[in-house]
Amino acid sequence: MTTMETINPATGKTIKSYPLMQDAEVETILRQAHTAHMQWRKTPFAERAKLMNSAAAVLRKNSDRYAARMTEEMGKPIKQAHAEIEKCAWACEYFAEHAEQFLAQQEVKTDARRSFVTFQPLGVVFAIMPWNYPLWQVFRFIAPNIMAGNAGVLKHSPNVTGCALDIESIMHEAGFPKELFRTVIIDTDQAAKVIANDDVQAVTLTGSVGAGRAVASEAGKALKKTVLELGGSDAYVILEDADVEAAAKSCVQGRLVNSGQSCIAAKRFIVVDAVREQFEKLALAELHAARMGDPTDESNTVGPMARGDLRDQLHAQVEKSVAAGARCLTGGELPDGPGFYYPPTFLTDVKPGMPAYSEELFGPVATLIPVADEAEALKVANGTGFGLGSAVFTRDLDRGIRLATSEIHAGACFVNDFVRSDPRLPFGGIKNSGYGRELSVFGIHEFVNIKAVSVK
């Protein structure tokens, strides 16, 4: 492969082809990024913050253009594309305001005259990012890491190469040194060489479990720090005392956001028998109300899936689950016409042994797993290899907080709401959903040298 193609998932037509960079060009970019970092790390926080706030302004000024690119390249409904850009700007402003505080020296009382902990940047961080949130996935890496004094090099998913180049232009237009953040157009084999390059100090990846294992292996060989945010099969537990109408609305909204293509989408509705019939009816009505169609039309809430192979994989999972006994209440059929559309689908009576029970369904497919009571709900919720997001619905807030805090195993658990990322909160998973954290004070500390200094 010598080129990468972007394809409009709403039409199936090629948008543009991009030539792969040669290894020598990539090595030059990495060397220049390291050199830029050595100067940038000395830059005062006030200057860093000024430029990061400028990046937020560039994002907002060109929101229409960036949103249109996302919609064209991966099919994101246009209103959600605009919301994503605003969230990126928020992250830039948040870390511009708080980075200096997050990285301030911390005095520690010891037997020495003085002891403290200081947070120093590592250097060039290599980011391997997915297509589903083309700008947000990258800016939640950029904002804390550039503010921390690091440099960034991005390998984005091939089908959003235009978005990747937009991000580079945003950083340059904002006034950051040109070499401090770069996009490289490379394939998987070249990415392994980048990880091994001496100018790279750390790697962050958002992607599949398989990709995470491969990157962790390559980084392990080079003894380089990694943060991995991988797949999820988020459990949404609906208890007998839940506000069922509100729960159904929240669960379906959490399932269909980004046309269901989100690691933290609401994927498994685990519903106790006492409210199962009511929840099923209300959730089905919410799914029927969703509008699938042209993602450039603001009235549509579900667009096409990003690629044809992803749609085929999802449909195979649905068909295998139905063949094993799941009931399909709506959807589940490939529509006629161009593009990679898949209708909002609802599978119920989902049981162990079905793909819908144990695998991540990365698309607009909701699954309902009936359980007898809270104890069984927790067993099912935790009986997965994933552990990214989760939610619990109950009118008893003390009960909800107890279950969210200590009983449901995941990197995040929301009570009476669907899961979403927030610059103020740490984001990441456990088990096969990865390790490390992005965002908040915890995320900015991932790629710094936490150094002890002691004075006799």
Backbone hydrogen bonds, N-H to C=O, Kabsch-Sander energy under -0.5 kcal/mol:
donor,donor_aa,acceptor,acceptor_aa,energy
4,M,18,Y,-2.9
6,T,16,K,-2.6
8,N,13,K,-2.9
11,T,8,N,-1.1
12,G,8,N,-3.5
13,K,8,N,-0.5
15,I,6,T,-3.5
16,K,6,T,-1.1
18,Y,4,M,-3.3
20,L,2,T,-2.8
21,M,185,I,-2.9
26,V,22,Q,-2.0
27,E,23,D,-2.6
28,T,24,A,-1.9
29,I,25,E,-2.0
30,L,26,V,-2.3
31,R,27,E,-2.3
32,Q,28,T,-2.6
33,A,29,I,-2.3
34,H,30,L,-2.1
35,T,31,R,-2.1
36,A,32,Q,-2.6
37,H,33,A,-2.4
38,M,34,H,-1.9
39,Q,35,T,-1.0
40,W,36,A,-2.9
41,R,37,H,-2.8
42,K,39,Q,-1.4
43,T,40,W,-2.1
47,E,44,P,-0.6
48,R,44,P,-2.1
49,A,45,F,-3.1
50,K,46,A,-1.9
51,L,47,E,-1.9
52,M,48,R,-2.3
53,N,49,A,-2.7
54,S,50,K,-1.5
55,A,51,L,-1.9
56,A,52,M,-1.6
57,A,53,N,-1.8
58,V,54,S,-2.3
59,L,55,A,-2.3
60,R,56,A,-2.1
61,K,57,A,-2.6
62,N,58,V,-1.9
63,S,60,R,-1.3
66,Y,62,N,-2.3
67,A,63,S,-2.7
68,A,64,D,-2.2
69,R,65,R,-1.8
70,M,66,Y,-2.2
71,T,67,A,-2.5
72,E,68,A,-2.4
73,E,69,R,-2.9
74,M,70,M,-2.7
75,G,70,M,-0.6
75,G,71,T,-1.2
76,K,70,M,-0.8
78,I,295,P,-2.8
80,Q,77,P,-0.7
81,A,77,P,-1.8
82,H,78,I,-2.1
83,A,79,K,-1.9
84,E,80,Q,-2.0
85,I,81,A,-1.9
86,E,82,H,-2.0
87,K,83,A,-1.9
88,C,84,E,-2.0
89,A,85,I,-2.1
90,W,86,E,-2.2
91,A,87,K,-2.2
92,C,88,C,-2.2
93,E,89,A,-2.3
94,Y,90,W,-2.8
95,F,91,A,-2.4
96,A,92,C,-1.9
97,E,93,E,-1.8
98,H,94,Y,-2.1
99,A,95,F,-2.2
102,F,98,H,-2.6
103,L,99,A,-2.0
104,A,101,Q,-1.2
106,Q,117,V,-2.5
107,E,105,Q,-0.6
108,V,115,S,-2.7
110,T,108,V,-0.6
113,R,455,V,-1.7
114,R,455,V,-1.6
116,F,453,V,-2.6
117,V,106,Q,-2.5
118,T,451,K,-2.9
119,F,103,L,-0.6
120,Q,118,T,-0.6
120,Q,449,N,-2.1
122,L,447,F,-1.1
124,V,199,D,-0.7
125,V,151,A,-2.6
126,F,124,V,-0.5
126,F,202,A,-2.8
127,A,125,V,-0.6
127,A,153,V,-3.0
128,I,126,F,-0.5
128,I,204,T,-2.8
129,M,127,A,-0.6
129,M,155,K,-2.0
137,Q,133,Y,-2.2
139,F,135,L,-2.9
140,R,136,W,-2.3
141,F,138,V,-1.1
142,I,138,V,-3.0
143,A,139,F,-2.4
145,N,141,F,-1.6
146,I,142,I,-3.0
147,M,142,I,-0.5
147,M,143,A,-1.4
148,A,144,P,-1.5
149,G,146,I,-1.2
150,N,145,N,-2.4
151,A,123,G,-2.1
152,G,180,L,-2.6
153,V,125,V,-2.1
154,L,182,R,-2.8
155,K,127,A,-3.2
156,H,154,L,-0.6
160,V,157,S,-2.0
161,T,158,P,-1.2
164,A,160,V,-2.0
165,L,161,T,-2.1
166,D,162,G,-1.9
167,I,163,C,-2.2
168,E,164,A,-1.6
169,S,165,L,-2.1
170,I,166,D,-2.4
171,M,167,I,-2.1
172,H,168,E,-2.0
173,E,169,S,-2.9
174,A,170,I,-2.0
175,G,171,M,-0.5
175,G,172,H,-1.0
176,F,171,M,-1.8
180,L,177,P,-1.8
181,F,177,P,-0.6
181,F,178,K,-0.5
182,R,152,G,-1.8
184,V,154,L,-2.9
186,I,184,V,-0.9
191,A,187,D,-1.9
192,A,188,T,-1.6
193,K,189,D,-1.2
194,V,190,Q,-2.0
195,I,191,A,-2.3
196,A,192,A,-1.6
197,N,193,K,-1.0
197,N,194,V,-0.7
200,V,197,N,-1.7
201,Q,124,V,-2.8
202,A,124,V,-1.2
203,V,225,K,-2.5
204,T,126,F,-2.6
205,L,227,V,-2.5
206,T,128,I,-1.9
207,G,229,E,-1.9
212,G,208,S,-2.3
213,R,209,V,-2.4
214,A,210,G,-2.1
215,V,211,A,-2.6
216,A,212,G,-2.7
217,S,213,R,-2.0
218,E,214,A,-2.1
219,A,215,V,-2.9
220,G,216,A,-2.3
221,K,217,S,-1.9
222,A,218,E,-1.1
223,L,220,G,-1.0
224,K,219,A,-2.3
225,K,201,Q,-0.8
227,V,203,V,-1.6
228,L,435,Y,-2.1
229,E,205,L,-2.7
230,L,228,L,-0.6
230,L,433,S,-2.4
234,D,265,A,-0.5
235,A,389,G,-0.7
236,Y,268,R,-3.1
237,V,235,A,-0.6
237,V,391,A,-2.9
238,I,236,Y,-0.6
238,I,270,I,-2.8
239,L,237,V,-0.7
239,L,393,F,-2.1
242,A,239,L,-1.8
244,V,242,A,-1.3
247,A,243,D,-2.7
248,A,244,V,-2.6
249,K,245,E,-1.9
250,S,246,A,-2.5
251,C,247,A,-2.9
252,V,248,A,-2.3
253,Q,249,K,-2.3
254,G,250,S,-2.6
255,R,251,C,-1.5
256,L,252,V,-2.3
257,V,253,Q,-1.2
259,S,256,L,-1.6
260,G,257,V,-1.2
261,Q,258,N,-1.8
262,S,260,G,-1.2
265,A,262,S,-1.4
266,A,254,G,-1.2
267,K,234,D,-0.9
267,K,265,A,-1.1
268,R,234,D,-2.7
269,F,267,K,-0.5
269,F,367,T,-3.3
270,I,236,Y,-2.6
270,I,268,R,-0.9
271,V,269,F,-0.8
271,V,369,I,-1.5
272,V,238,I,-2.1
273,D,371,V,-2.2
275,V,272,V,-1.7
276,R,272,V,-0.7
276,R,273,D,-0.6
277,E,273,D,-0.5
279,F,275,V,-2.8
280,E,276,R,-2.7
281,K,277,E,-2.0
282,L,278,Q,-2.2
283,A,279,F,-3.1
284,L,280,E,-2.1
285,A,281,K,-1.8
286,E,282,L,-1.9
287,L,283,A,-2.2
288,H,284,L,-2.4
289,A,285,A,-1.5
290,A,286,E,-0.7
290,A,287,L,-0.8
292,M,290,A,-0.6
293,G,302,V,-2.3
297,D,294,D,-1.8
298,E,296,T,-0.6
300,N,297,D,-2.0
301,T,291,R,-1.9
302,V,291,R,-2.4
305,M,340,F,-2.8
311,R,307,R,-1.7
312,D,308,G,-2.3
313,Q,309,D,-2.0
314,L,310,L,-2.2
315,H,311,R,-2.6
316,A,312,D,-2.1
317,Q,313,Q,-1.9
318,V,314,L,-2.1
319,E,315,H,-2.8
320,K,316,A,-2.4
321,S,317,Q,-1.8
322,V,318,V,-2.4
323,A,319,E,-2.4
324,A,320,K,-1.2
325,G,322,V,-1.5
326,A,321,S,-2.4
327,R,348,T,-2.4
329,L,327,R,-0.7
329,L,346,F,-2.9
330,T,346,F,-0.7
340,F,9,P,-2.6
345,T,364,P,-2.6
346,F,330,T,-1.9
347,L,366,A,-3.0
348,T,327,R,-2.9
350,V,368,L,-2.0
354,M,351,K,-1.6
357,Y,354,M,-1.5
358,S,354,M,-1.6
359,E,355,P,-2.7
361,L,359,E,-0.5
362,F,360,E,-0.8
363,G,260,G,-0.6
363,G,361,L,-1.4
365,V,363,G,-2.5
366,A,345,T,-3.0
366,A,364,P,-0.5
367,T,267,K,-0.9
368,L,347,L,-2.6
369,I,269,F,-3.1
369,I,367,T,-0.5
371,V,271,V,-2.3
377,A,373,D,-2.3
378,L,374,E,-2.6
379,K,375,A,-1.8
380,V,376,E,-2.5
381,A,377,A,-2.8
382,N,378,L,-2.3
383,G,379,K,-0.8
383,G,380,V,-0.5
384,T,382,N,-1.5
391,A,235,A,-2.2
392,V,414,F,-2.1
393,F,237,V,-2.8
394,T,392,V,-0.5
395,R,241,D,-1.1
397,L,395,R,-1.1
400,G,396,D,-2.5
401,I,397,L,-2.9
402,R,398,D,-2.2
403,L,399,R,-2.5
404,A,400,G,-2.7
405,T,401,I,-2.5
406,S,402,R,-2.3
407,E,402,R,-0.6
407,E,403,L,-1.5
408,I,403,L,-2.3
409,H,407,E,-0.5
410,A,408,I,-0.9
411,G,387,G,-0.9
411,G,388,L,-0.8
412,A,388,L,-1.2
414,F,390,S,-2.3
416,N,392,V,-2.7
416,N,414,F,-0.6
425,L,422,D,-2.3
427,F,438,E,-2.4
430,I,387,G,-2.0
432,N,385,G,-2.9
433,S,430,I,-2.0
434,G,431,K,-1.6
435,Y,228,L,-1.1
438,E,427,F,-2.8
439,L,140,R,-0.5
440,S,423,P,-1.9
443,G,439,L,-2.3
444,I,440,S,-1.7
445,H,441,V,-0.9
446,E,443,G,-1.3
448,V,445,H,-0.9
449,N,120,Q,-4.1
450,I,448,V,-0.8
451,K,118,T,-2.8
451,K,449,N,-1.4
453,V,116,F,-2.9
455,V,114,R,-3.3
